[in-house]
């Protein structure tokens, strides 16, 4: 069975870290998202069943694709402010940066040479 987890992209801006994961053929009920410090863990299981009957011959196939991916986030995030949505086989997790992580970001003024 093909892996149930495709590409995972992590992007960030001043306020949030966004994790986008391709999960073709998955159902949101089979996905688990957990956060521990700055580690985001995605786990899931894909179940595929097919039945074929040909006269007296009967065949049943079951394919299971399980995955576990641990993602190191680029900074500290607020565990109370995490949103996860699943649409068209794509999981999007939006994590708001902690106040400390936002305060650490200093914009450097660029002077003309």
Secondary structure, DSSP 8 states (H G I E B T S, - for coil): ---S---EEEEE-SSEEEEEEE-TT--GGGEEEEEETTEEEEEEEEEEEEEEEETTEEEEEEEEEEEEEEEE-SS-EEEEEEEEEEETTEEEEEEEE-HHHHHH---------
